[in-house]
Amino acid sequence: MEKLRLAIIGFGGMGSWHAENISNKIPEIEVCGAYDIRPEALENARAKGYYAYSSLDELLADKTVDIVTIAVPNNFHKDLAIKALRAGKNVICEKPVTLNSAELEEIIAVRDETGKVFSIHQNRRWDKDYCIIKKAKDEGLLGQVYMVKSIVQGSRGSMHGWRGYKENGGGMLLDWGIHLIDQAMNMFSEKVVGVNAHLLSMYSPGVDDNIHLFLRFESGCSYMMEMSTNCLINLPRWHVQGTQGTIQIDDWNGNGRFLKLKENAEMKWSDDIVYTAAGPTRTMAPRPEYTMTEIPLPQVNTDWADYYKNIVNVIYGKESLIVTPEQALRVMKVVDLMFESEKEGAALACNI
Ligand SMILES: NC(=O)c1ccc[n+]([C@@H]2O[C@H](COP(=O)([O-])OP(=O)(O)OC[C@H]3O[C@@H](n4cnc5c(N)ncnc54)[C@H](O)[C@@H]3O)[C@@H](O)[C@H]2O)c1
């Protein structure tokens, strides 16, 4: 089978990452060239053996290009995606797909008009830590999941480069927030009925850089996300509580613990008062060991390459798209409301 040819718009950090990883892991795709507004980035692409397009028009006019991957600052995504679709290309856009839901609706209209494939690179759906939690939930190992904490913490301070500027679509909500909300809404296939956001701007004036987000799901699950940039002692990546157990994932390698309630190991309440260093307590006392058991974390086999393999199969009509613009539209509607919630200083009810 002939290889699909892919060109990249924006050959910075992520553009060159796509080029290298596609070349190493996706034999069905050939990365053929790149366009960037910076001559140094074009030179870098050329040095790596890719054709360096001298203009966007030249790239879009290249009839041999089947797929375009867009990896430029966020404020340029919408216009470039529309141009590439209109030029007859299948398009993969980096996250956040757009700055808001209205922009994405414009792209979806053009996707419908052109009949081309349009997807968003929500690669964190393939992260090992996330896949372990999702598998535990999907297989019912936790019982009913009612509290999730999803936390990413860095310690380098401010937002980096263009991410520090509002006009470029900078800020943490549009950067990591998008990943964590997409993970949440992919894990719970049910409506979001409430959002709350507290977007602090501590180190990058003009954009949010340390944020707390809350989602309330229809089933009642309370889902909290934290992203911070100046944290010197990190919390675990995940902490999830269900009626049958608690799972904690410490890091991106998927290390952690899973404690489950033992079947038929009823608590005896006769000797219930427990004396702790903070005084006597019943509610916050630890559960007796005989009622719990530690079990291995669910095993997952996850591979980022499945994202692009799916794109190839969709183009050949063999599979349906995994990351769809319709899913991204729900995420962007939640993001719109998160910004609104910050403005109002209040939680907002919704039905998304
Ligand atoms: N999915 C992920 O895990 C992930 C990780 C990092 C970045 N991203 C996303 O990738 C995109 C790019 O981020 P980055 O970290 O690579 O930024 P970057 O600054 O490293 O690279 C962006 C590149 O785009 C070029 N550029 C800017 N405007 C352009 C235009 N109009 N036309 C062509 N080229 C243009 C710049 O010269 C630069 O080389 C962003 O949308 C970001 O959110 C995604």
The ligand as a Gaussian input file, in Angstrom:
#p B3LYP/6-31G(d) Opt

LIG

0 1
 N       -0.529000      17.337000      22.629000
 C        0.488000      17.686000      23.382000
 O        0.931000      16.935000      24.242000
 C        1.138000      19.021000      23.164000
 C        2.362000      19.330000      23.767000
 C        2.937000      20.565000      23.498000
 C        2.294000      21.462000      22.658000
 N        1.096000      21.148000      22.110000
 C        0.382000      22.082000      21.230000
 O        1.138000      22.215000      20.033000
 C        1.010000      23.544000      19.532000
 C        2.403000      24.124000      19.357000
 O        3.053000      24.174000      20.611000
 P        4.650000      24.076000      20.722000
 O        4.958000      23.761000      22.120000
 O        5.174000      23.198000      19.660000
 O        5.056000      25.588000      20.417000
 P        6.431000      26.067000      19.804000
 O        6.511000      27.533000      20.105000
 O        7.543000      25.197000      20.247000
 O        6.266000      25.863000      18.223000
 C        5.319000      26.564000      17.470000
 C        5.887000      26.781000      16.082000
 O        4.886000      27.358000      15.269000
 C        5.506000      28.361000      14.455000
 N        4.460000      29.292000      14.029000
 C        3.868000      30.280000      14.743000
 N        2.881000      30.836000      14.016000
 C        2.857000      30.188000      12.820000
 C        2.050000      30.322000      11.671000
 N        1.058000      31.212000      11.608000
 N        2.297000      29.508000      10.625000
 C        3.307000      28.593000      10.673000
 N        4.110000      28.436000      11.749000
 C        3.863000      29.215000      12.819000
 C        6.562000      28.965000      15.332000
 O        7.558000      29.633000      14.591000
 C        7.076000      27.732000      16.060000
 O        8.164000      27.128000      15.377000
 C        0.146000      24.296000      20.528000
 O       -1.175000      24.314000      20.077000
 C        0.255000      23.494000      21.798000
 O       -0.862000      23.585000      22.637000
 C        0.526000      19.939000      22.343000

